[in-house]
């Protein structure tokens, strides 16, 4: 049985940005629980990283489809 191919760069970027998004959400929750308004920065970072994750996931899917010729 052949070894599975390593994930592509867009898949790795999507995974990394997803991890950043989850960590930013956790940091925002901790900041707001402690009464710090610094959590707003973490919420903004979570929004940015979730958009980046969505973009790289869509870009990776689009790269695997065959081109449409008319």
PyMOL Python script that loads the backbone (N, CA, C, O; Angstrom):
from pymol import cmd

cmd.read_pdbstr("""\
ATOM      1  N   UNK A   1       0.846  -1.179   0.000  1.00  0.00           N
ATOM      2  CA  UNK A   1       0.000   0.000   0.000  1.00  0.00           C
ATOM      3  C   UNK A   1       0.887   1.237   0.000  1.00  0.00           C
ATOM      4  O   UNK A   1       1.757   1.371   0.860  1.00  0.00           O
ATOM      5  N   UNK A   2       0.679   2.147  -0.958  1.00  0.00           N
ATOM      6  CA  UNK A   2       1.532   3.344  -1.019  1.00  0.00           C
ATOM      7  C   UNK A   2       1.255   4.288   0.145  1.00  0.00           C
ATOM      8  O   UNK A   2       0.159   4.325   0.704  1.00  0.00           O
ATOM      9  N   UNK A   3       2.277   5.039   0.483  1.00  0.00           N
ATOM     10  CA  UNK A   3       2.149   6.021   1.572  1.00  0.00           C
ATOM     11  C   UNK A   3       1.249   7.164   1.118  1.00  0.00           C
ATOM     12  O   UNK A   3       1.283   7.546  -0.052  1.00  0.00           O
ATOM     13  N   UNK A   4       0.440   7.720   2.031  1.00  0.00           N
ATOM     14  CA  UNK A   4      -0.418   8.847   1.639  1.00  0.00           C
ATOM     15  C   UNK A   4       0.423  10.073   1.307  1.00  0.00           C
ATOM     16  O   UNK A   4       1.486  10.300   1.884  1.00  0.00           O
ATOM     17  N   UNK A   5      -0.079  10.846   0.373  1.00  0.00           N
ATOM     18  CA  UNK A   5       0.631  12.058  -0.022  1.00  0.00           C
ATOM     19  C   UNK A   5       0.547  13.102   1.079  1.00  0.00           C
ATOM     20  O   UNK A   5      -0.466  13.192   1.772  1.00  0.00           O
ATOM     21  N   UNK A   6       1.600  13.890   1.247  1.00  0.00           N
ATOM     22  CA  UNK A   6       1.538  14.947   2.269  1.00  0.00           C
ATOM     23  C   UNK A   6       0.524  16.005   1.853  1.00  0.00           C
ATOM     24  O   UNK A   6       0.295  16.213   0.661  1.00  0.00           O
ATOM     25  N   UNK A   7      -0.083  16.671   2.826  1.00  0.00           N
ATOM     26  CA  UNK A   7      -1.060  17.706   2.491  1.00  0.00           C
ATOM     27  C   UNK A   7      -0.398  18.871   1.761  1.00  0.00           C
ATOM     28  O   UNK A   7       0.775  19.178   1.975  1.00  0.00           O
ATOM     29  N   UNK A   8      -1.168  19.497   0.909  1.00  0.00           N
ATOM     30  CA  UNK A   8      -0.654  20.626   0.130  1.00  0.00           C
ATOM     31  C   UNK A   8      -0.463  21.855   0.996  1.00  0.00           C
ATOM     32  O   UNK A   8      -0.912  21.897   2.141  1.00  0.00           O
ATOM     33  N   UNK A   9       0.208  22.859   0.440  1.00  0.00           N
ATOM     34  CA  UNK A   9       0.480  24.073   1.225  1.00  0.00           C
ATOM     35  C   UNK A   9      -0.793  24.829   1.608  1.00  0.00           C
ATOM     36  O   UNK A   9      -0.849  25.435   2.678  1.00  0.00           O
ATOM     37  N   UNK A  10      -1.818  24.799   0.748  1.00  0.00           N
ATOM     38  CA  UNK A  10      -3.041  25.515   1.113  1.00  0.00           C
ATOM     39  C   UNK A  10      -3.753  24.810   2.253  1.00  0.00           C
ATOM     40  O   UNK A  10      -4.373  25.461   3.094  1.00  0.00           O
ATOM     41  N   UNK A  11      -3.674  23.499   2.290  1.00  0.00           N
ATOM     42  CA  UNK A  11      -4.300  22.752   3.389  1.00  0.00           C
ATOM     43  C   UNK A  11      -3.585  23.038   4.707  1.00  0.00           C
ATOM     44  O   UNK A  11      -4.226  23.195   5.746  1.00  0.00           O
ATOM     45  N   UNK A  12      -2.264  23.104   4.657  1.00  0.00           N
ATOM     46  CA  UNK A  12      -1.502  23.417   5.874  1.00  0.00           C
ATOM     47  C   UNK A  12      -1.798  24.834   6.354  1.00  0.00           C
ATOM     48  O   UNK A  12      -1.943  25.070   7.553  1.00  0.00           O
ATOM     49  N   UNK A  13      -1.888  25.773   5.419  1.00  0.00           N
ATOM     50  CA  UNK A  13      -2.210  27.155   5.802  1.00  0.00           C
ATOM     51  C   UNK A  13      -3.604  27.242   6.407  1.00  0.00           C
ATOM     52  O   UNK A  13      -3.815  27.963   7.382  1.00  0.00           O
ATOM     53  N   UNK A  14      -4.555  26.510   5.832  1.00  0.00           N
ATOM     54  CA  UNK A  14      -5.913  26.512   6.380  1.00  0.00           C
ATOM     55  C   UNK A  14      -5.915  25.929   7.791  1.00  0.00           C
ATOM     56  O   UNK A  14      -6.605  26.443   8.672  1.00  0.00           O
ATOM     57  N   UNK A  15      -5.161  24.875   8.008  1.00  0.00           N
ATOM     58  CA  UNK A  15      -5.095  24.265   9.334  1.00  0.00           C
ATOM     59  C   UNK A  15      -4.433  25.200  10.341  1.00  0.00           C
ATOM     60  O   UNK A  15      -4.888  25.318  11.479  1.00  0.00           O
ATOM     61  N   UNK A  16      -3.362  25.863   9.921  1.00  0.00           N
ATOM     62  CA  UNK A  16      -2.672  26.795  10.827  1.00  0.00           C
ATOM     63  C   UNK A  16      -3.561  27.976  11.196  1.00  0.00           C
ATOM     64  O   UNK A  16      -3.599  28.387  12.356  1.00  0.00           O
ATOM     65  N   UNK A  17      -4.270  28.517  10.224  1.00  0.00           N
ATOM     66  CA  UNK A  17      -5.138  29.640  10.538  1.00  0.00           C
ATOM     67  C   UNK A  17      -6.335  29.214  11.386  1.00  0.00           C
ATOM     68  O   UNK A  17      -6.849  30.003  12.180  1.00  0.00           O
ATOM     69  N   UNK A  18      -6.777  27.969  11.219  1.00  0.00           N
ATOM     70  CA  UNK A  18      -7.842  27.462  12.083  1.00  0.00           C
ATOM     71  C   UNK A  18      -7.358  27.355  13.526  1.00  0.00           C
ATOM     72  O   UNK A  18      -8.098  27.687  14.451  1.00  0.00           O
ATOM     73  N   UNK A  19      -6.135  26.899  13.725  1.00  0.00           N
ATOM     74  CA  UNK A  19      -5.567  26.821  15.071  1.00  0.00           C
ATOM     75  C   UNK A  19      -5.436  28.210  15.679  1.00  0.00           C
ATOM     76  O   UNK A  19      -5.743  28.403  16.855  1.00  0.00           O
ATOM     77  N   UNK A  20      -4.984  29.177  14.889  1.00  0.00           N
ATOM     78  CA  UNK A  20      -4.866  30.553  15.374  1.00  0.00           C
ATOM     79  C   UNK A  20      -6.232  31.102  15.756  1.00  0.00           C
ATOM     80  O   UNK A  20      -6.365  31.803  16.759  1.00  0.00           O
ATOM     81  N   UNK A  21      -7.247  30.785  14.959  1.00  0.00           N
ATOM     82  CA  UNK A  21      -8.599  31.256  15.249  1.00  0.00           C
ATOM     83  C   UNK A  21      -9.104  30.691  16.576  1.00  0.00           C
ATOM     84  O   UNK A  21      -9.662  31.426  17.391  1.00  0.00           O
ATOM     85  N   UNK A  22      -8.912  29.403  16.793  1.00  0.00           N
ATOM     86  CA  UNK A  22      -9.373  28.779  18.037  1.00  0.00           C
ATOM     87  C   UNK A  22      -8.625  29.361  19.240  1.00  0.00           C
ATOM     88  O   UNK A  22      -9.228  29.639  20.277  1.00  0.00           O
ATOM     89  N   UNK A  23      -7.321  29.541  19.097  1.00  0.00           N
ATOM     90  CA  UNK A  23      -6.548  30.111  20.200  1.00  0.00           C
ATOM     91  C   UNK A  23      -6.942  31.566  20.468  1.00  0.00           C
ATOM     92  O   UNK A  23      -6.973  31.990  21.624  1.00  0.00           O
ATOM     93  N   UNK A  24      -7.239  32.325  19.435  1.00  0.00           N
ATOM     94  CA  UNK A  24      -7.656  33.716  19.619  1.00  0.00           C
ATOM     95  C   UNK A  24      -9.008  33.792  20.318  1.00  0.00           C
ATOM     96  O   UNK A  24      -9.225  34.664  21.159  1.00  0.00           O
ATOM     97  N   UNK A  25      -9.914  32.887  19.975  1.00  0.00           N
ATOM     98  CA  UNK A  25     -11.216  32.867  20.654  1.00  0.00           C
ATOM     99  C   UNK A  25     -11.027  32.519  22.128  1.00  0.00           C
ATOM    100  O   UNK A  25     -11.653  33.133  22.992  1.00  0.00           O
ATOM    101  N   UNK A  26     -10.178  31.550  22.420  1.00  0.00           N
ATOM    102  CA  UNK A  26      -9.915  31.194  23.817  1.00  0.00           C
ATOM    103  C   UNK A  26      -9.293  32.367  24.577  1.00  0.00           C
ATOM    104  O   UNK A  26      -9.654  32.632  25.724  1.00  0.00           O
ATOM    105  N   UNK A  27      -8.361  33.064  23.935  1.00  0.00           N
ATOM    106  CA  UNK A  27      -7.736  34.223  24.582  1.00  0.00           C
ATOM    107  C   UNK A  27      -8.747  35.344  24.802  1.00  0.00           C
ATOM    108  O   UNK A  27      -8.685  36.038  25.816  1.00  0.00           O
ATOM    109  N   UNK A  28      -9.671  35.529  23.870  1.00  0.00           N
ATOM    110  CA  UNK A  28     -10.699  36.554  24.034  1.00  0.00           C
ATOM    111  C   UNK A  28     -11.611  36.223  25.205  1.00  0.00           C
ATOM    112  O   UNK A  28     -11.968  37.107  25.985  1.00  0.00           O
ATOM    113  N   UNK A  29     -11.986  34.970  25.333  1.00  0.00           N
ATOM    114  CA  UNK A  29     -12.851  34.558  26.443  1.00  0.00           C
ATOM    115  C   UNK A  29     -12.144  34.794  27.767  1.00  0.00           C
ATOM    116  O   UNK A  29     -12.735  35.328  28.706  1.00  0.00           O
ATOM    117  N   UNK A  30     -10.883  34.398  27.842  1.00  0.00           N
ATOM    118  CA  UNK A  30     -10.127  34.590  29.084  1.00  0.00           C
ATOM    119  C   UNK A  30      -9.990  36.075  29.396  1.00  0.00           C
ATOM    120  O   UNK A  30     -10.132  36.475  30.552  1.00  0.00           O
ATOM    121  N   UNK A  31      -9.720  36.890  28.397  1.00  0.00           N
ATOM    122  CA  UNK A  31      -9.572  38.333  28.621  1.00  0.00           C
ATOM    123  C   UNK A  31     -10.861  38.964  29.132  1.00  0.00           C
ATOM    124  O   UNK A  31     -10.837  39.772  30.060  1.00  0.00           O
ATOM    125  N   UNK A  32     -11.998  38.589  28.517  1.00  0.00           N
ATOM    126  CA  UNK A  32     -13.263  39.166  28.951  1.00  0.00           C
ATOM    127  C   UNK A  32     -13.668  38.667  30.337  1.00  0.00           C
ATOM    128  O   UNK A  32     -14.270  39.412  31.111  1.00  0.00           O
ATOM    129  N   UNK A  33     -13.346  37.422  30.653  1.00  0.00           N
ATOM    130  CA  UNK A  33     -13.663  36.895  31.990  1.00  0.00           C
ATOM    131  C   UNK A  33     -12.851  37.636  33.053  1.00  0.00           C
ATOM    132  O   UNK A  33     -13.343  37.882  34.154  1.00  0.00           O
ATOM    133  N   UNK A  34     -11.630  37.983  32.727  1.00  0.00           N
ATOM    134  CA  UNK A  34     -10.792  38.714  33.674  1.00  0.00           C
ATOM    135  C   UNK A  34     -11.123  40.200  33.712  1.00  0.00           C
ATOM    136  O   UNK A  34     -10.539  40.938  34.505  1.00  0.00           O
ATOM    137  N   UNK A  35     -12.037  40.647  32.880  1.00  0.00           N
ATOM    138  CA  UNK A  35     -12.446  42.042  32.900  1.00  0.00           C
ATOM    139  C   UNK A  35     -11.592  42.960  32.055  1.00  0.00           C
ATOM    140  O   UNK A  35     -11.659  44.180  32.208  1.00  0.00           O
ATOM    141  N   UNK A  36     -10.791  42.400  31.169  1.00  0.00           N
ATOM    142  CA  UNK A  36      -9.918  43.210  30.325  1.00  0.00           C
ATOM    143  C   UNK A  36     -10.592  43.478  28.980  1.00  0.00           C
ATOM    144  O   UNK A  36     -11.207  42.590  28.389  1.00  0.00           O
ATOM    145  N   UNK A  37     -10.465  44.714  28.512  1.00  0.00           N
ATOM    146  CA  UNK A  37     -11.010  45.061  27.213  1.00  0.00           C
ATOM    147  C   UNK A  37     -10.059  44.691  26.085  1.00  0.00           C
ATOM    148  O   UNK A  37     -10.356  44.927  24.914  1.00  0.00           O
ATOM    149  N   UNK A  38      -8.927  44.118  26.434  1.00  0.00           N
ATOM    150  CA  UNK A  38      -7.969  43.651  25.424  1.00  0.00           C
ATOM    151  C   UNK A  38      -8.555  42.504  24.599  1.00  0.00           C
ATOM    152  O   UNK A  38      -8.046  42.177  23.527  1.00  0.00           O
ATOM    153  N   UNK A  39      -9.616  41.907  25.101  1.00  0.00           N
ATOM    154  CA  UNK A  39     -10.274  40.825  24.378  1.00  0.00           C
ATOM    155  C   UNK A  39     -10.810  41.257  23.030  1.00  0.00           C
ATOM    156  O   UNK A  39     -10.994  40.423  22.143  1.00  0.00           O
ATOM    157  N   UNK A  40     -11.064  42.546  22.857  1.00  0.00           N
ATOM    158  CA  UNK A  40     -11.546  43.044  21.561  1.00  0.00           C
ATOM    159  C   UNK A  40     -10.498  42.788  20.478  1.00  0.00           C
ATOM    160  O   UNK A  40     -10.841  42.444  19.347  1.00  0.00           O
ATOM    161  N   UNK A  41      -9.238  42.955  20.820  1.00  0.00           N
ATOM    162  CA  UNK A  41      -8.166  42.683  19.859  1.00  0.00           C
ATOM    163  C   UNK A  41      -8.163  41.205  19.481  1.00  0.00           C
ATOM    164  O   UNK A  41      -7.968  40.861  18.315  1.00  0.00           O
ATOM    165  N   UNK A  42      -8.379  40.334  20.461  1.00  0.00           N
ATOM    166  CA  UNK A  42      -8.417  38.894  20.188  1.00  0.00           C
ATOM    167  C   UNK A  42      -9.607  38.526  19.313  1.00  0.00           C
ATOM    168  O   UNK A  42      -9.501  37.650  18.455  1.00  0.00           O
ATOM    169  N   UNK A  43     -10.737  39.188  19.524  1.00  0.00           N
ATOM    170  CA  UNK A  43     -11.916  38.927  18.686  1.00  0.00           C
ATOM    171  C   UNK A  43     -11.630  39.335  17.241  1.00  0.00           C
ATOM    172  O   UNK A  43     -11.999  38.619  16.311  1.00  0.00           O
ATOM    173  N   UNK A  44     -10.978  40.475  17.051  1.00  0.00           N
ATOM    174  CA  UNK A  44     -10.628  40.911  15.703  1.00  0.00           C
ATOM    175  C   UNK A  44      -9.649  39.949  15.039  1.00  0.00           C
ATOM    176  O   UNK A  44      -9.772  39.651  13.851  1.00  0.00           O
ATOM    177  N   UNK A  45      -8.681  39.466  15.807  1.00  0.00           N
ATOM    178  CA  UNK A  45      -7.732  38.492  15.278  1.00  0.00           C
ATOM    179  C   UNK A  45      -8.426  37.182  14.919  1.00  0.00           C
ATOM    180  O   UNK A  45      -8.087  36.554  13.916  1.00  0.00           O
ATOM    181  N   UNK A  46      -9.391  36.769  15.730  1.00  0.00           N
ATOM    182  CA  UNK A  46     -10.147  35.552  15.426  1.00  0.00           C
ATOM    183  C   UNK A  46     -10.945  35.722  14.137  1.00  0.00           C
ATOM    184  O   UNK A  46     -11.019  34.794  13.332  1.00  0.00           O
ATOM    185  N   UNK A  47     -11.538  36.888  13.932  1.00  0.00           N
ATOM    186  CA  UNK A  47     -12.273  37.142  12.698  1.00  0.00           C
ATOM    187  C   UNK A  47     -11.374  37.120  11.479  1.00  0.00           C
ATOM    188  O   UNK A  47     -11.732  36.545  10.451  1.00  0.00           O
ATOM    189  N   UNK A  48     -10.224  37.732  11.583  1.00  0.00           N
ATOM    190  CA  UNK A  48      -9.278  37.743  10.472  1.00  0.00           C
ATOM    191  C   UNK A  48      -8.797  36.333  10.146  1.00  0.00           C
ATOM    192  O   UNK A  48      -8.764  35.939   8.980  1.00  0.00           O
ATOM    193  N   UNK A  49      -8.427  35.579  11.168  1.00  0.00           N
ATOM    194  CA  UNK A  49      -7.910  34.236  10.912  1.00  0.00           C
ATOM    195  C   UNK A  49      -9.001  33.291  10.406  1.00  0.00           C
ATOM    196  O   UNK A  49      -8.706  32.385   9.627  1.00  0.00           O
ATOM    197  N   UNK A  50     -10.246  33.478  10.826  1.00  0.00           N
ATOM    198  CA  UNK A  50     -11.300  32.619  10.304  1.00  0.00           C
ATOM    199  C   UNK A  50     -11.550  32.919   8.827  1.00  0.00           C
ATOM    200  O   UNK A  50     -11.814  32.003   8.048  1.00  0.00           O
ATOM    201  N   UNK A  51     -11.468  34.190   8.436  1.00  0.00           N
ATOM    202  CA  UNK A  51     -11.597  34.529   7.013  1.00  0.00           C
ATOM    203  C   UNK A  51     -10.445  33.948   6.201  1.00  0.00           C
ATOM    204  O   UNK A  51     -10.650  33.476   5.083  1.00  0.00           O
ATOM    205  N   UNK A  52      -9.244  33.980   6.754  1.00  0.00           N
ATOM    206  CA  UNK A  52      -8.102  33.395   6.059  1.00  0.00           C
ATOM    207  C   UNK A  52      -8.261  31.888   5.921  1.00  0.00           C
ATOM    208  O   UNK A  52      -7.927  31.319   4.881  1.00  0.00           O
ATOM    209  N   UNK A  53      -8.765  31.244   6.957  1.00  0.00           N
ATOM    210  CA  UNK A  53      -8.987  29.798   6.909  1.00  0.00           C
ATOM    211  C   UNK A  53     -10.007  29.463   5.831  1.00  0.00           C
ATOM    212  O   UNK A  53      -9.799  28.544   5.038  1.00  0.00           O
ATOM    213  N   UNK A  54     -11.099  30.199   5.800  1.00  0.00           N
ATOM    214  CA  UNK A  54     -12.137  29.981   4.789  1.00  0.00           C
ATOM    215  C   UNK A  54     -11.563  30.159   3.377  1.00  0.00           C
ATOM    216  O   UNK A  54     -11.858  29.365   2.484  1.00  0.00           O
ATOM    217  N   UNK A  55     -10.745  31.196   3.177  1.00  0.00           N
ATOM    218  CA  UNK A  55     -10.151  31.471   1.871  1.00  0.00           C
ATOM    219  C   UNK A  55      -9.244  30.317   1.434  1.00  0.00           C
ATOM    220  O   UNK A  55      -9.340  29.851   0.299  1.00  0.00           O
ATOM    221  N   UNK A  56      -8.370  29.857   2.325  1.00  0.00           N
ATOM    222  CA  UNK A  56      -7.443  28.800   1.951  1.00  0.00           C
ATOM    223  C   UNK A  56      -8.153  27.468   1.738  1.00  0.00           C
ATOM    224  O   UNK A  56      -7.714  26.667   0.914  1.00  0.00           O
ATOM    225  N   UNK A  57      -9.236  27.216   2.459  1.00  0.00           N
ATOM    226  CA  UNK A  57     -10.008  25.994   2.227  1.00  0.00           C
ATOM    227  C   UNK A  57     -10.648  26.036   0.839  1.00  0.00           C
ATOM    228  O   UNK A  57     -10.594  25.051   0.104  1.00  0.00           O
ATOM    229  N   UNK A  58     -11.253  27.172   0.476  1.00  0.00           N
ATOM    230  CA  UNK A  58     -11.874  27.296  -0.838  1.00  0.00           C
ATOM    231  C   UNK A  58     -10.826  27.248  -1.950  1.00  0.00           C
ATOM    232  O   UNK A  58     -11.066  26.669  -3.009  1.00  0.00           O
ATOM    233  N   UNK A  59      -9.681  27.850  -1.710  1.00  0.00           N
ATOM    234  CA  UNK A  59      -8.613  27.846  -2.714  1.00  0.00           C
ATOM    235  C   UNK A  59      -8.076  26.430  -2.921  1.00  0.00           C
ATOM    236  O   UNK A  59      -7.761  26.043  -4.047  1.00  0.00           O
ATOM    237  N   UNK A  60      -7.973  25.668  -1.852  1.00  0.00           N
ATOM    238  CA  UNK A  60      -7.507  24.290  -1.975  1.00  0.00           C
ATOM    239  C   UNK A  60      -8.497  23.421  -2.726  1.00  0.00           C
ATOM    240  O   UNK A  60      -8.099  22.575  -3.526  1.00  0.00           O
ATOM    241  N   UNK A  61      -9.788  23.620  -2.475  1.00  0.00           N
ATOM    242  CA  UNK A  61     -10.818  22.848  -3.182  1.00  0.00           C
ATOM    243  C   UNK A  61     -10.842  23.220  -4.663  1.00  0.00           C
ATOM    244  O   UNK A  61     -10.999  22.353  -5.523  1.00  0.00           O
ATOM    245  N   UNK A  62     -10.686  24.501  -4.953  1.00  0.00           N
ATOM    246  CA  UNK A  62     -10.725  24.947  -6.352  1.00  0.00           C
ATOM    247  C   UNK A  62      -9.523  24.418  -7.126  1.00  0.00           C
ATOM    248  O   UNK A  62      -9.625  24.185  -8.331  1.00  0.00           O
ATOM    249  N   UNK A  63      -8.409  24.229  -6.474  1.00  0.00           N
ATOM    250  CA  UNK A  63      -7.216  23.716  -7.141  1.00  0.00           C
ATOM    251  C   UNK A  63      -7.318  22.248  -7.512  1.00  0.00           C
ATOM    252  O   UNK A  63      -6.606  21.783  -8.402  1.00  0.00           O
ATOM    253  N   UNK A  64      -8.193  21.514  -6.843  1.00  0.00           N
ATOM    254  CA  UNK A  64      -8.327  20.087  -7.120  1.00  0.00           C
ATOM    255  C   UNK A  64      -9.328  19.802  -8.240  1.00  0.00           C
ATOM    256  O   UNK A  64      -9.322  18.707  -8.801  1.00  0.00           O
ATOM    257  N   UNK A  65     -10.187  20.769  -8.573  1.00  0.00           N
ATOM    258  CA  UNK A  65     -11.180  20.552  -9.625  1.00  0.00           C
ATOM    259  C   UNK A  65     -10.545  20.690 -10.995  1.00  0.00           C
ATOM    260  O   UNK A  65      -9.641  21.505 -11.179  1.00  0.00           O
ATOM    261  N   UNK A  66     -11.008  19.901 -11.964  1.00  0.00           N
ATOM    262  CA  UNK A  66     -10.479  20.074 -13.332  1.00  0.00           C
ATOM    263  C   UNK A  66     -10.984  21.383 -13.928  1.00  0.00           C
ATOM    264  O   UNK A  66     -12.076  21.834 -13.584  1.00  0.00           O
ATOM    265  N   UNK A  67     -10.223  21.986 -14.797  1.00  0.00           N
ATOM    266  CA  UNK A  67     -10.647  23.254 -15.397  1.00  0.00           C
ATOM    267  C   UNK A  67     -11.860  23.042 -16.306  1.00  0.00           C
ATOM    268  O   UNK A  67     -12.002  22.012 -16.965  1.00  0.00           O
ATOM    269  N   UNK A  68     -12.710  24.036 -16.312  1.00  0.00           N
ATOM    270  CA  UNK A  68     -13.912  23.994 -17.145  1.00  0.00           C
ATOM    271  C   UNK A  68     -13.599  24.646 -18.484  1.00  0.00           C
ATOM    272  O   UNK A  68     -13.175  25.801 -18.531  1.00  0.00           O
ATOM    273  N   UNK A  69     -13.804  23.915 -19.564  1.00  0.00           N
ATOM    274  CA  UNK A  69     -13.576  24.469 -20.892  1.00  0.00           C
ATOM    275  C   UNK A  69     -14.893  24.518 -21.640  1.00  0.00           C
ATOM    276  O   UNK A  69     -15.702  23.596 -21.547  1.00  0.00           O
ATOM    277  N   UNK A  70     -15.103  25.566 -22.363  1.00  0.00           N
ATOM    278  CA  UNK A  70     -16.396  25.719 -23.038  1.00  0.00           C
ATOM    279  C   UNK A  70     -16.213  25.654 -24.472  1.00  0.00           C
ATOM    280  O   UNK A  70     -17.183  25.763 -25.223  1.00  0.00           O
TER     281      UNK A  70
END
""", "prot")
cmd.dss("prot")
cmd.show_as("cartoon", "prot")
cmd.util.cbc("prot")
cmd.orient("prot")
